[in-house]
Amino acid sequence: MTVHQTNVASVPLIPRKILFDNPKQTAVKVSPDGSFLAYLAPSDQNVLNVWVYPRGSELKRMVTRDTYRGIRFFQWSEDSRSILYLQDKDGDENFHCMFDITEEGSPSIDLTPFENVKVEGLMSSPKRPNELLIGMNQRDSSCFDVHRIFLDSREICFDTENPGDVVSWTLDESTMTILGATATHPEDGSTILRIRDSPEVPWRELKYFPYGEEGDIVDFSADHEHVYLRSSLEADKTQLVLAKRSNGAIVQTLAFSHQANVGRVLLHPDDKRLQAVSFTFARKEWNFFDESMKEDFLFIEQKFGDVDLDFTSRDHADSIWVLSVIRDSRSVQYIMFDRRSRTITPLFHERPELDEYILSKMESIIVSARDGMQLQCYLTRPVYGTAPFPLVLFVHGGPWARDYWGFNPMSQWFSNRGYACLQVNYRGSAGFGKSYLNAGDKQWGIGNMQNDLTDAVKWAIENNITVWNQVAIYGGSYGGYATLAGLVFTPELYCCGVDIVGPSNLKTLIDSVPDYWKPMKKELLLRIGPVDTDEEFNRKISPLFHVENIKAPLLIGQGANDPRVKQRESDQIVKAMLERNIPVEYVLYPDEGHSSLDIGILFNSFQFHFVLCRFC
């Protein structure tokens, strides 16, 4: 059987710049008082910055002045006068906390001007709008203590010490104090939820989750007697439960699904009553507990048809909503909804130029793995031409993450060039319950995580989506590892591969993790396997030791400043291949890190398209 190739000249090709350059506008957030909207958009130098305008006005102005990296995350200060955001240097992930007053000409201020220090978690409360709580690993690079910043004076005060095992903190907004902590046991990988009644009293254990169980603190209730938790202790999928703050006893199961874990939990900004919970198996679904919110949501949903809706931001009064409208064949749209007048105001699409092109639909499918495991997958077929098509297996990273339905520039790029794109939520992917997650333990490389990818490709061949020798494998981080594993363990299956920041030797990966990953190191080893102590096991599943099996063209992309998968992981496999006269394309970016490289390597180089066109 031959692949039906569409005449490229007859297909309106979408320029890569439209798909992968900065969006025209994105990430809209309403100010806490409901008066302003802020969003990310490029400057005249094409660097993402924060822009602000009064609600109902068209007077938009850029209030941040980043000239190099671009801003990816920001939030309003509680007084609606300032913008807070995190920024690193050349992808090193040592994020600083930045502060901009939304007044004309005000300079950006680095609130944490410390070398080799990382900031995470910006926590605030309307009760104390002048204060900000952050996590920072200044005292000990392996863990994050809480520091309090006074925005008017820029003063930083030490607030809460990390005993060494805490991986996240929970703020009690009513008192603007840290009263919850999630810790990981360094010896057995278990999770411990801790709580305290005030900063003056000792911590106590609220809930214990043995390794393999999932649980975390969502928030505190307004009555100071209960806490909202996600928990898998009584079910396979995490449930939203209400527990006593005094002893952790579960008093009520509030929300659950038989298909997926609890996703987003919406509590009223003022009184913390439960309003809505999301679940995502194939598509996002909402379970409402606030009848007025449900009525408003359904009113909006009916206006847009077959879409997924998500809440981007709300004001403190819960009267102004900003929502994202998610489609598979159009870029994300943002809308504003005034609950008092029940008016919908369209704001913009992230990539409006795409409206000139016909984009592909994303299908949700179920593939049965060889052992009967049901794999939730997404398939994007080309709009033009007829099956079978050449196929790109696009493997998500993590691996404890997942793929979602919606507009995806990568799958659209592939499909527009005539390739079908298959995305597999292989076992070990997050969000589908503890059994599905734990089924990925010690299954890297020659195990069932990689078998799931193989079985999905075979499904595509058996169902005439593609044919043998016309399948490429592509991915970043764990997806990059899966690419290497695919080429060395199933070399007959793939005609080419693209590995972006993928580890090649799992022992050197584990040995070089950032200091602040050390509290989670035991869990990593329980998930991957004893690659640090069992040399034979590590050699079995690390692609570096099987490079002689690589027969297909391979492109490797790496950021020199990647703190997670360090440059050595790419250097060593490239060296091993060249020593055996195995050709490889290697692109090293000196000013990039880990998460920022996916788009950079595609937008700034032509090699991947060259490899696919030549060999597929």
C-alpha positions as CSV (number, residue, x, y, z in Angstrom):
1,M,0.0,0.0,0.0
2,T,1.3,3.5,-0.8
3,V,0.7,6.7,1.0
4,H,-1.5,9.2,-0.8
5,Q,0.5,12.3,-1.0
6,T,-1.4,15.6,-1.7
7,N,0.1,17.9,-4.2
8,V,1.8,20.4,-2.0
9,A,1.3,23.2,-4.5
10,S,-2.5,22.7,-4.1
11,V,-2.5,23.0,-0.3
12,P,-2.6,26.4,1.3
13,L,0.4,26.1,3.7
14,I,0.1,27.9,7.0
15,P,3.3,29.8,7.6
16,R,5.2,28.6,10.6
17,K,5.4,32.1,11.9
18,I,1.6,32.2,12.2
19,L,1.6,29.0,14.2
20,F,4.7,29.4,16.4
21,D,5.5,33.1,16.7
22,N,4.2,35.0,19.7
23,P,0.4,35.1,19.8
24,K,-1.2,38.5,19.0
25,Q,-2.7,38.5,22.4
26,T,-3.2,36.0,25.2
27,A,-3.7,35.2,28.9
28,V,-6.4,37.9,29.7
29,K,-6.9,38.6,33.4
30,V,-9.4,41.0,35.0
31,S,-8.2,43.1,37.9
32,P,-9.5,42.2,41.4
33,D,-11.7,45.3,41.5
34,G,-13.1,44.5,38.0
35,S,-11.9,47.9,36.5
36,F,-9.1,46.8,34.2
37,L,-8.1,44.0,31.9
38,A,-4.5,42.9,31.5
39,Y,-3.1,40.5,28.8
40,L,0.1,39.4,27.2
41,A,1.0,40.8,23.7
42,P,4.3,41.4,21.8
43,S,6.1,44.7,22.1
44,D,7.4,46.4,18.9
45,Q,10.4,44.2,19.4
46,N,8.2,41.1,19.3
47,V,8.8,40.3,23.0
48,L,5.8,39.3,25.1
49,N,4.9,41.9,27.7
50,V,1.9,42.8,29.8
51,W,-0.6,45.3,28.4
52,V,-3.4,46.9,30.4
53,Y,-6.6,48.9,29.6
54,P,-9.7,50.0,31.5
55,R,-12.7,47.7,31.0
56,G,-14.9,49.1,28.3
57,S,-12.1,51.2,26.8
58,E,-9.7,50.7,23.9
59,L,-6.9,52.7,25.5
60,K,-4.3,49.9,25.7
61,R,-0.7,50.4,26.9
62,M,2.2,48.2,27.6
63,V,3.2,48.4,31.3
64,T,6.2,46.0,31.5
65,R,9.4,46.4,29.6
66,D,10.9,43.0,29.0
67,T,13.2,43.2,26.0
68,Y,14.6,39.6,25.8
69,R,12.9,36.6,27.3
70,G,9.3,37.6,27.2
71,I,6.8,37.2,30.0
72,R,4.9,33.9,30.2
73,F,3.0,34.3,33.5
74,F,1.7,37.3,35.4
75,Q,-0.9,38.2,38.0
76,W,-2.5,41.3,39.4
77,S,-1.7,42.7,42.8
78,E,-4.6,42.7,45.1
79,D,-5.0,46.5,44.9
80,S,-5.4,46.4,41.1
81,R,-2.6,48.9,40.7
82,S,0.4,46.6,39.9
83,I,1.5,43.6,37.9
84,L,3.6,40.8,39.4
85,Y,5.4,38.2,37.2
86,L,8.3,35.7,37.3
87,Q,11.3,35.9,35.0
88,D,14.4,33.8,34.6
89,K,17.6,34.2,32.6
90,D,18.2,32.3,29.4
91,G,16.0,29.4,30.5
92,D,17.9,28.6,33.7
93,E,14.6,28.5,35.7
94,N,16.0,30.6,38.5
95,F,12.9,32.8,38.4
96,H,12.9,36.3,40.0
97,C,9.8,38.0,41.3
98,M,9.2,41.2,39.2
99,F,6.9,44.1,40.0
100,D,5.5,46.8,37.7
101,I,3.2,49.6,38.7
102,T,0.6,50.2,36.0
103,E,1.4,53.9,35.7
104,E,3.0,55.4,32.7
105,G,6.8,55.4,32.8
106,S,7.2,53.4,36.0
107,P,10.2,51.1,35.9
108,S,10.2,47.3,36.5
109,I,11.5,46.3,39.9
110,D,13.2,43.1,40.7
111,L,11.9,42.2,44.2
112,T,14.3,39.3,44.6
113,P,17.6,40.4,43.1
114,F,19.6,37.3,44.2
115,E,22.0,35.2,42.2
116,N,21.3,31.5,41.7
117,V,18.0,31.7,43.7
118,K,14.7,30.5,42.4
119,V,11.3,32.0,43.3
120,E,8.0,30.0,43.0
121,G,4.4,30.5,44.1
122,L,3.1,34.1,44.3
123,M,0.5,34.1,47.1
124,S,-1.6,37.1,48.0
125,S,-4.9,38.0,49.8
126,P,-7.3,40.9,49.5
127,K,-7.1,41.1,53.3
128,R,-3.6,42.5,53.0
129,P,-3.2,43.9,49.6
130,N,0.3,45.4,50.3
131,E,1.8,42.0,51.0
132,L,3.0,39.1,48.9
133,L,4.2,35.7,50.0
134,I,6.7,33.8,47.9
135,G,8.6,30.5,48.0
136,M,12.4,31.1,47.7
137,N,15.4,28.7,48.0
138,Q,17.8,31.3,49.2
139,R,18.7,29.7,52.6
140,D,18.9,26.2,51.2
141,S,19.0,25.5,47.5
142,S,17.1,22.2,47.9
143,C,13.9,23.6,49.4
144,F,11.7,26.7,49.4
145,D,11.1,28.8,52.5
146,V,8.3,31.3,52.5
147,H,9.2,35.0,52.5
148,R,6.9,38.0,52.9
149,I,7.3,41.0,50.7
150,F,5.9,44.4,51.5
151,L,5.2,45.9,48.1
152,D,5.2,49.6,49.1
153,S,8.7,49.4,50.8
154,R,10.0,46.3,48.8
155,E,11.1,44.9,52.2
156,I,11.6,41.1,52.3
157,C,11.1,39.2,55.6
158,F,11.6,35.6,56.4
159,D,8.2,34.0,57.1
160,T,8.1,30.2,57.3
161,E,11.0,27.8,57.3
162,N,10.9,24.6,55.2
163,P,12.0,21.6,57.3
164,G,13.4,20.1,54.1
165,D,10.5,18.0,52.7
166,V,7.8,20.5,51.9
167,V,7.1,20.8,48.2
168,S,4.2,23.2,48.3
169,W,2.5,25.6,50.8
170,T,-1.2,26.6,51.3
171,L,-2.2,30.1,52.2
172,D,-5.0,30.9,54.5
173,E,-6.3,34.1,52.8
174,S,-8.4,35.2,55.7
175,T,-5.2,35.7,57.8
176,M,-2.6,36.0,55.0
177,T,-0.6,33.3,56.7
178,I,0.8,29.9,55.6
179,L,-1.2,27.3,57.5
180,G,-1.0,24.3,55.2
181,A,2.0,22.3,53.7
182,T,2.4,19.3,51.4
183,A,5.5,17.3,52.1
184,T,7.1,14.3,50.4
185,H,8.8,11.7,52.6
186,P,12.4,11.2,51.3
187,E,12.5,7.5,52.3
188,D,9.3,6.0,51.0
189,G,7.9,8.6,48.5
190,S,4.7,9.1,50.6
191,T,2.8,12.4,50.8
192,I,2.0,14.1,54.1
193,L,-0.4,17.0,54.4
194,R,0.4,19.2,57.4
195,I,-1.6,22.0,59.0
196,R,-1.3,24.4,61.8
197,D,-3.7,26.8,63.5
198,S,-1.4,29.8,63.5
199,P,2.3,30.5,62.8
200,E,2.9,30.4,66.5
201,V,2.0,26.7,67.0
202,P,3.7,23.6,65.7
203,W,2.7,21.7,62.6
204,R,0.6,18.6,62.9
205,E,-0.2,15.8,60.3
206,L,-3.6,16.2,58.7
207,K,-3.5,13.4,56.2
208,Y,-1.1,10.7,55.1
209,F,-1.0,9.3,51.5
210,P,1.2,6.2,51.0
211,Y,3.2,6.1,47.8
212,G,0.8,5.4,44.9
213,E,-2.0,7.5,46.4
214,E,-2.8,11.0,45.3
215,G,-3.8,13.9,47.5
216,D,-3.3,17.6,48.1
217,I,-4.8,20.6,49.9
218,V,-7.1,22.8,47.7
219,D,-8.0,25.5,50.2
220,F,-9.4,26.3,53.6
221,S,-13.1,26.9,54.3
222,A,-14.3,30.2,55.5
223,D,-15.6,28.8,58.8
224,H,-12.0,27.9,59.9
225,E,-13.2,24.4,60.7
226,H,-12.8,22.5,57.4
227,V,-10.4,22.1,54.5
228,Y,-11.0,21.1,50.9
229,L,-8.8,18.2,49.8
230,R,-8.3,16.1,46.7
231,S,-7.9,12.5,47.7
232,S,-7.7,9.0,46.1
233,L,-7.7,7.2,49.5
234,E,-11.2,5.8,49.0
235,A,-11.3,5.6,45.2
236,D,-9.3,5.1,42.1
237,K,-9.8,8.6,40.9
238,T,-9.2,11.6,43.1
239,Q,-12.3,13.0,44.8
240,L,-13.0,16.4,46.2
241,V,-13.6,15.9,49.9
242,L,-14.3,18.2,52.9
243,A,-12.2,17.3,55.9
244,K,-12.2,18.5,59.5
245,R,-9.4,21.0,60.1
246,S,-8.9,19.6,63.6
247,N,-8.1,15.9,62.7
248,G,-8.4,15.4,59.0
249,A,-11.6,13.2,59.3
250,I,-13.6,13.3,56.0
251,V,-17.0,14.7,56.6
252,Q,-18.3,14.8,53.0
253,T,-17.4,13.7,49.5
254,L,-18.3,16.7,47.4
255,A,-17.4,15.7,43.8
256,F,-16.0,12.7,41.8
257,S,-15.9,11.1,38.4
258,H,-15.6,7.5,37.4
259,Q,-13.3,8.5,34.4
260,A,-11.0,11.2,35.6
261,N,-9.4,12.9,38.6
262,V,-10.7,16.1,40.1
263,G,-9.4,19.0,38.0
264,R,-10.0,22.7,38.7
265,V,-11.9,23.6,41.9
266,L,-13.7,27.0,41.9
267,L,-14.5,28.5,45.3
268,H,-16.2,31.8,45.7
269,P,-13.5,34.5,46.1
270,D,-15.1,35.9,49.2
271,D,-16.8,33.2,51.2
272,K,-15.0,30.1,49.9
273,R,-18.2,28.2,49.2
274,L,-17.8,25.5,46.5
275,Q,-19.1,26.7,43.1
276,A,-17.7,24.3,40.5
277,V,-15.4,21.4,39.8
278,S,-14.0,20.3,36.4
279,F,-13.1,16.8,35.2
280,T,-11.3,16.0,32.0
281,F,-11.3,12.6,30.3
282,A,-11.5,13.4,26.6
283,R,-13.1,16.8,27.0
284,K,-13.5,19.2,29.9
285,E,-16.7,18.9,31.8
286,W,-18.0,21.0,34.7
287,N,-20.0,20.0,37.8
288,F,-21.7,23.0,39.3
289,F,-22.7,23.5,43.0
290,D,-23.7,27.1,42.6
291,E,-27.0,27.3,40.7
292,S,-26.6,30.9,39.5
293,M,-23.1,30.1,38.2
294,K,-24.5,27.1,36.4
295,E,-27.2,29.1,34.7
296,D,-24.7,31.7,33.5
297,F,-22.2,29.1,32.3
298,L,-24.9,27.3,30.3
299,F,-26.1,30.7,28.9
300,I,-22.5,31.3,27.6
301,E,-22.0,27.7,26.4
302,Q,-25.2,27.8,24.2
303,K,-23.8,30.8,22.4
304,F,-20.6,29.0,21.2
305,G,-21.6,25.5,20.3
306,D,-19.1,22.6,20.4
307,V,-16.4,24.2,22.6
308,D,-14.7,23.7,25.9
309,L,-15.0,26.7,28.3
310,D,-12.6,27.5,31.1
311,F,-12.4,30.3,33.6
312,T,-9.3,32.5,33.0
313,S,-10.0,35.0,35.8
314,R,-12.7,36.6,37.9
315,D,-12.9,39.8,39.9
316,H,-13.3,39.6,43.7
317,A,-17.1,40.3,43.5
318,D,-17.5,37.3,41.1
319,S,-19.4,39.6,38.8
320,I,-16.9,39.9,35.9
321,W,-15.7,36.7,34.3
322,V,-13.0,36.2,31.7
323,L,-13.3,32.8,30.0
324,S,-11.3,31.0,27.3
325,V,-13.2,29.4,24.5
326,I,-11.4,26.3,23.4
327,R,-11.8,24.8,20.0
328,D,-9.8,22.2,18.1
329,S,-9.7,23.9,14.7
330,R,-9.3,27.6,15.8
331,S,-7.0,29.3,18.2
332,V,-8.1,30.1,21.8
333,Q,-10.7,32.9,22.0
334,Y,-11.1,35.1,25.1
335,I,-14.5,36.6,26.1
336,M,-15.7,38.7,29.0
337,F,-19.0,38.1,30.7
338,D,-20.8,40.6,32.9
339,R,-23.0,38.6,35.2
340,R,-25.1,41.6,36.3
341,S,-26.1,42.6,32.7
342,R,-25.6,39.0,31.3
343,T,-23.6,40.5,28.4
344,I,-20.9,38.6,26.5
345,T,-18.1,40.8,25.2
346,P,-15.7,39.0,22.7
347,L,-12.2,40.1,23.3
348,F,-9.9,38.4,20.8
349,H,-8.4,35.2,19.4
350,E,-4.8,34.4,20.2
351,R,-3.9,33.8,16.5
352,P,-6.5,35.6,14.3
353,E,-4.5,35.1,11.1
354,L,-5.4,31.4,11.2
355,D,-9.0,32.3,10.3
356,E,-7.7,32.5,6.7
357,Y,-7.0,28.8,6.7
358,I,-8.9,25.5,7.1
359,L,-7.6,23.7,10.2
360,S,-8.0,20.1,11.1
361,K,-10.4,18.6,13.7
362,M,-9.0,16.7,16.7
363,E,-10.7,13.3,17.3
364,S,-10.8,11.6,20.7
365,I,-10.2,7.9,20.3
366,I,-9.6,4.9,22.5
367,V,-6.8,2.4,21.7
368,S,-6.6,-1.0,23.3
369,A,-3.0,-1.9,24.4
370,R,-1.7,-5.4,24.2
371,D,-2.6,-6.2,27.8
372,G,-6.1,-4.6,27.5
373,M,-5.3,-1.2,29.0
374,Q,-7.6,1.4,27.4
375,L,-5.5,4.3,26.1
376,Q,-7.2,7.7,25.6
377,C,-5.7,9.3,22.5
378,Y,-6.2,12.2,20.1
379,L,-5.9,11.9,16.3
380,T,-5.6,14.9,14.0
381,R,-5.9,14.1,10.3
382,P,-5.0,16.3,7.4
383,V,-7.8,18.3,5.9
384,Y,-6.5,17.6,2.4
385,G,-5.9,14.2,0.8
386,T,-7.1,10.7,1.7
387,A,-5.8,8.1,4.1
388,P,-3.4,6.5,4.6
389,F,-1.2,9.4,5.5
390,P,2.4,9.6,6.8
391,L,2.0,9.8,10.6
392,V,3.8,11.7,13.4
393,L,3.5,10.1,16.8
394,F,3.7,13.2,19.1
395,V,4.6,12.1,22.6
396,H,3.9,14.4,25.6
397,G,6.4,15.1,28.3
398,G,6.3,14.6,32.0
399,P,5.7,11.7,31.8
400,W,3.3,12.5,34.6
401,A,1.3,14.9,32.5
402,R,-1.2,14.5,29.7
403,D,-2.5,15.6,26.3
404,Y,-5.7,17.6,26.0
405,W,-8.3,18.3,23.4
406,G,-8.2,21.7,21.7
407,F,-6.1,23.8,19.4
408,N,-2.6,22.5,19.2
409,P,-0.1,24.4,16.9
410,M,2.1,21.3,16.5
411,S,-0.7,18.9,15.4
412,Q,-2.0,21.6,13.0
413,W,1.5,22.1,11.6
414,F,1.8,18.4,10.9
415,S,-1.6,18.0,9.4
416,N,-1.3,21.1,7.3
417,R,1.9,19.5,5.7
418,G,0.0,16.3,5.0
419,Y,0.9,14.2,8.1
420,A,-1.6,12.7,10.5
421,C,-0.7,13.4,14.2
422,L,-1.3,10.9,17.0
423,Q,-1.1,11.9,20.6
424,V,-1.3,9.1,23.2
425,N,-2.1,9.4,26.9
426,Y,0.0,6.3,27.6
427,R,-0.1,4.6,31.1
428,G,1.7,6.8,33.6
429,S,-0.1,9.9,32.3
430,A,-1.7,12.0,35.0
431,G,-5.4,12.7,35.5
432,F,-6.9,9.3,34.8
433,G,-6.7,7.9,38.3
434,K,-4.0,6.2,40.5
435,S,-4.3,2.7,38.8
436,Y,-3.5,4.3,35.4
437,L,-0.7,6.4,36.8
438,N,0.9,3.6,38.8
439,A,0.7,1.2,35.8
440,G,3.6,3.3,34.4
441,D,5.9,2.5,37.3
442,K,9.2,0.9,36.1
443,Q,7.8,0.7,32.6
444,W,10.1,3.1,30.8
445,G,11.9,2.0,27.6
446,I,11.3,-1.7,27.2
447,G,8.2,-1.7,29.4
448,N,4.5,-1.0,28.8
449,M,4.8,2.8,28.7
450,Q,6.8,2.4,25.4
451,N,4.6,-0.5,24.4
452,D,1.6,1.7,24.6
453,L,3.1,4.0,22.0
454,T,4.0,1.0,19.8
455,D,0.5,-0.4,20.1
456,A,-1.0,3.0,19.2
457,V,1.1,3.1,16.0
458,K,0.0,-0.4,15.1
459,W,-3.6,0.6,15.7
460,A,-3.1,3.4,13.2
461,I,-1.6,1.0,10.7
462,E,-4.4,-1.6,11.2
463,N,-7.0,1.1,10.7
464,N,-5.5,2.5,7.5
465,I,-4.5,5.8,9.1
466,T,-0.9,5.2,8.0
467,V,1.4,2.4,6.7
468,W,4.6,0.9,7.8
469,N,7.8,2.9,7.2
470,Q,5.8,6.1,7.1
471,V,5.8,6.9,10.9
472,A,7.9,9.6,12.6
473,I,8.2,9.9,16.4
474,Y,8.6,13.3,18.0
475,G,8.6,14.6,21.6
476,G,10.2,16.8,24.2
477,S,11.5,15.9,27.7
478,Y,10.0,12.5,28.4
479,G,8.7,12.6,24.8
480,G,12.3,13.1,23.8
481,Y,13.3,10.0,25.8
482,A,10.5,8.1,24.2
483,T,11.8,9.1,20.8
484,L,15.2,7.8,21.6
485,A,13.7,4.6,23.1
486,G,11.5,4.1,20.0
487,L,14.5,4.3,17.7
488,V,16.7,1.9,19.7
489,F,14.1,-0.6,21.0
490,T,11.7,-0.7,18.0
491,P,13.9,0.6,15.2
492,E,11.7,-1.1,12.5
493,L,8.7,1.0,13.5
494,Y,10.0,4.6,12.8
495,C,11.4,6.2,9.7
496,C,12.8,9.2,11.6
497,G,12.7,10.9,15.0
498,V,13.0,14.2,16.7
499,D,14.2,14.3,20.4
500,I,14.0,17.6,22.2
501,V,15.7,17.8,25.6
502,G,15.3,14.1,26.1
503,P,17.4,12.1,28.6
504,S,19.6,9.4,27.2
505,N,21.1,7.9,30.4
506,L,18.6,7.8,33.3
507,K,21.3,7.4,35.9
508,T,23.1,10.6,34.8
509,L,19.6,12.3,34.6
510,I,18.8,11.4,38.3
511,D,22.3,12.2,39.5
512,S,22.1,15.7,38.0
513,V,18.6,16.8,39.0
514,P,18.3,20.3,40.5
515,D,18.8,20.6,44.2
516,Y,15.2,21.6,44.7
517,W,14.1,18.3,43.2
518,K,15.8,16.3,46.0
519,P,12.7,16.1,48.2
520,M,11.0,14.3,45.3
521,K,13.9,12.2,44.2
522,K,12.6,9.0,46.0
523,E,9.3,9.3,44.2
524,L,11.1,9.7,40.9
525,L,13.1,6.5,41.5
526,L,10.0,4.6,42.5
527,R,8.3,5.7,39.3
528,I,11.3,5.1,37.0
529,G,13.1,2.3,38.8
530,P,16.4,1.9,40.6
531,V,18.6,3.4,37.9
532,D,20.8,5.0,40.5
533,T,21.9,1.7,42.1
534,D,21.1,-1.1,39.6
535,E,23.5,-0.6,36.7
536,E,22.0,-3.5,34.7
537,F,18.5,-2.1,35.0
538,N,19.7,1.3,33.9
539,R,21.5,0.0,30.9
540,K,18.4,-1.9,29.8
541,I,16.2,1.1,29.6
542,S,18.7,3.9,28.8
543,P,18.9,4.6,25.0
544,L,22.6,5.6,25.3
545,F,23.6,2.0,25.7
546,H,21.7,0.9,22.6
547,V,22.7,3.5,20.0
548,E,23.9,0.8,17.6
549,N,20.3,0.0,16.9
550,I,19.5,3.4,15.5
551,K,18.8,3.1,11.8
552,A,16.5,6.1,11.2
553,P,17.5,9.8,10.8
554,L,17.5,11.6,14.1
555,L,17.4,15.3,15.0
556,I,18.3,16.3,18.6
557,G,17.5,19.7,20.0
558,Q,19.0,20.9,23.4
559,G,19.0,24.0,25.5
560,A,22.4,24.7,27.0
561,N,20.9,26.1,30.2
562,D,18.4,23.3,30.8
563,P,18.4,22.6,34.6
564,R,16.3,19.5,34.4
565,V,17.6,17.5,31.4
566,K,21.2,18.9,31.2
567,Q,23.2,19.3,28.0
568,R,25.2,16.2,28.9
569,E,22.2,14.0,28.1
570,S,22.2,15.1,24.5
571,D,26.0,15.4,24.2
572,Q,26.7,11.9,25.3
573,I,24.3,10.2,22.9
574,V,25.5,12.3,20.0
575,K,29.1,11.4,20.8
576,A,28.2,7.7,21.0
577,M,26.5,7.8,17.6
578,L,29.3,9.7,15.9
579,E,31.9,7.2,17.3
580,R,29.9,4.5,15.6
581,N,29.5,6.5,12.4
582,I,25.8,6.8,12.9
583,P,24.6,10.2,11.4
584,V,22.7,12.6,13.7
585,E,21.6,16.2,13.4
586,Y,22.3,18.1,16.7
587,V,21.1,21.7,17.4
588,L,22.3,23.3,20.6
589,Y,20.7,26.6,21.7
590,P,23.1,28.5,24.0
591,D,20.4,30.8,25.4
592,E,17.6,28.3,26.0
593,G,16.5,26.0,28.8
594,H,13.9,23.2,29.0
595,S,10.3,24.2,28.6
596,S,11.0,27.1,26.3
597,L,12.7,25.1,23.6
598,D,9.9,23.2,22.0
599,I,8.7,26.1,19.9
600,G,12.1,27.7,19.6
601,I,13.7,24.7,17.8
602,L,10.9,24.5,15.3
603,F,10.5,28.2,14.6
604,N,14.2,28.9,14.4
605,S,15.4,25.9,12.3
606,F,14.3,24.0,9.2
607,Q,15.8,20.7,10.0
608,F,12.8,18.8,11.3
609,H,10.6,19.6,8.2
610,F,13.6,18.6,6.0
611,V,13.9,15.3,7.8
612,L,10.2,14.5,7.5
613,C,9.9,15.5,3.8
614,R,13.0,13.6,2.8
615,F,12.5,10.4,4.6
616,C,8.7,10.0,5.1
